[in-house]
């Protein structure tokens, strides 16, 4: 399988630089309806336990695949 490489044009590069330096605003605040819906969510204990296990496993990881 061959990969076709392209070179970005100067206008493309300039556009990317402008976009990278443009101010970014956060999204809108949640609506009252969205806040109520979020408050109704209940965390799944099984998911919380899995998260704890994976956090512990990552903290104790040794060897070549270790992040950081």
N, C-alpha and C positions, 0 to 999 in steps of 0.2 A: 504494500500500500504506500503510495507516495503522498507526501504532504506538499501542497502548493503554498509557498511562502510569498507573502506580498509585503510591499513596503508602504507604510502610510504616507500619504501626500502631505505637503507642508500645511495646507488648510486643515487637514485632519489633525495633525499634531498640534496646531494652534488651538483648534477647538477643544482638544483634550486638555491642554494646559489651562484654558479659560474655565472649563468645567471643574477641573481639580482645584482651582483657586476661588471658585465662586462660593459665596456664603450658602450654607445649607441650614435650613430651618427644620425644627422638629415637626412632626405631624400634628394634627389637631388633637386637643384634649378629648378624652372619651366622653361620650354623651351620657346623660344620667341613666338612660336605658342600658348602655354598655357597662356602666359601673355596677348597676344592680345585678346584671347577668354575671359579672365577674365575681361579685360577692357570694353568689349562689354556688359557685364551683367548690367542690370538696376534693382535696388531694387524695389520690389513691395510695393507700399505705404500701401496696406492693411496689409501686413506682418509687416511692420514697426509699424503701429498703434497697431496691436495685441501685438507686443513685448513691446511697451510702456505700454499698459494696464496690461500685465502680470507682468511687472517690478513694476508698481505701486501697483498692488494687492499683490505681494510678500512683498513689503516694508511695507504695511499696515496690513499684516496678524497678527492675534492675536490668542492665544489659543494653544492647545496641538499640532497641526500639524505644528507649526512654526519651520522652520529650524534654526539651530544655537545654 
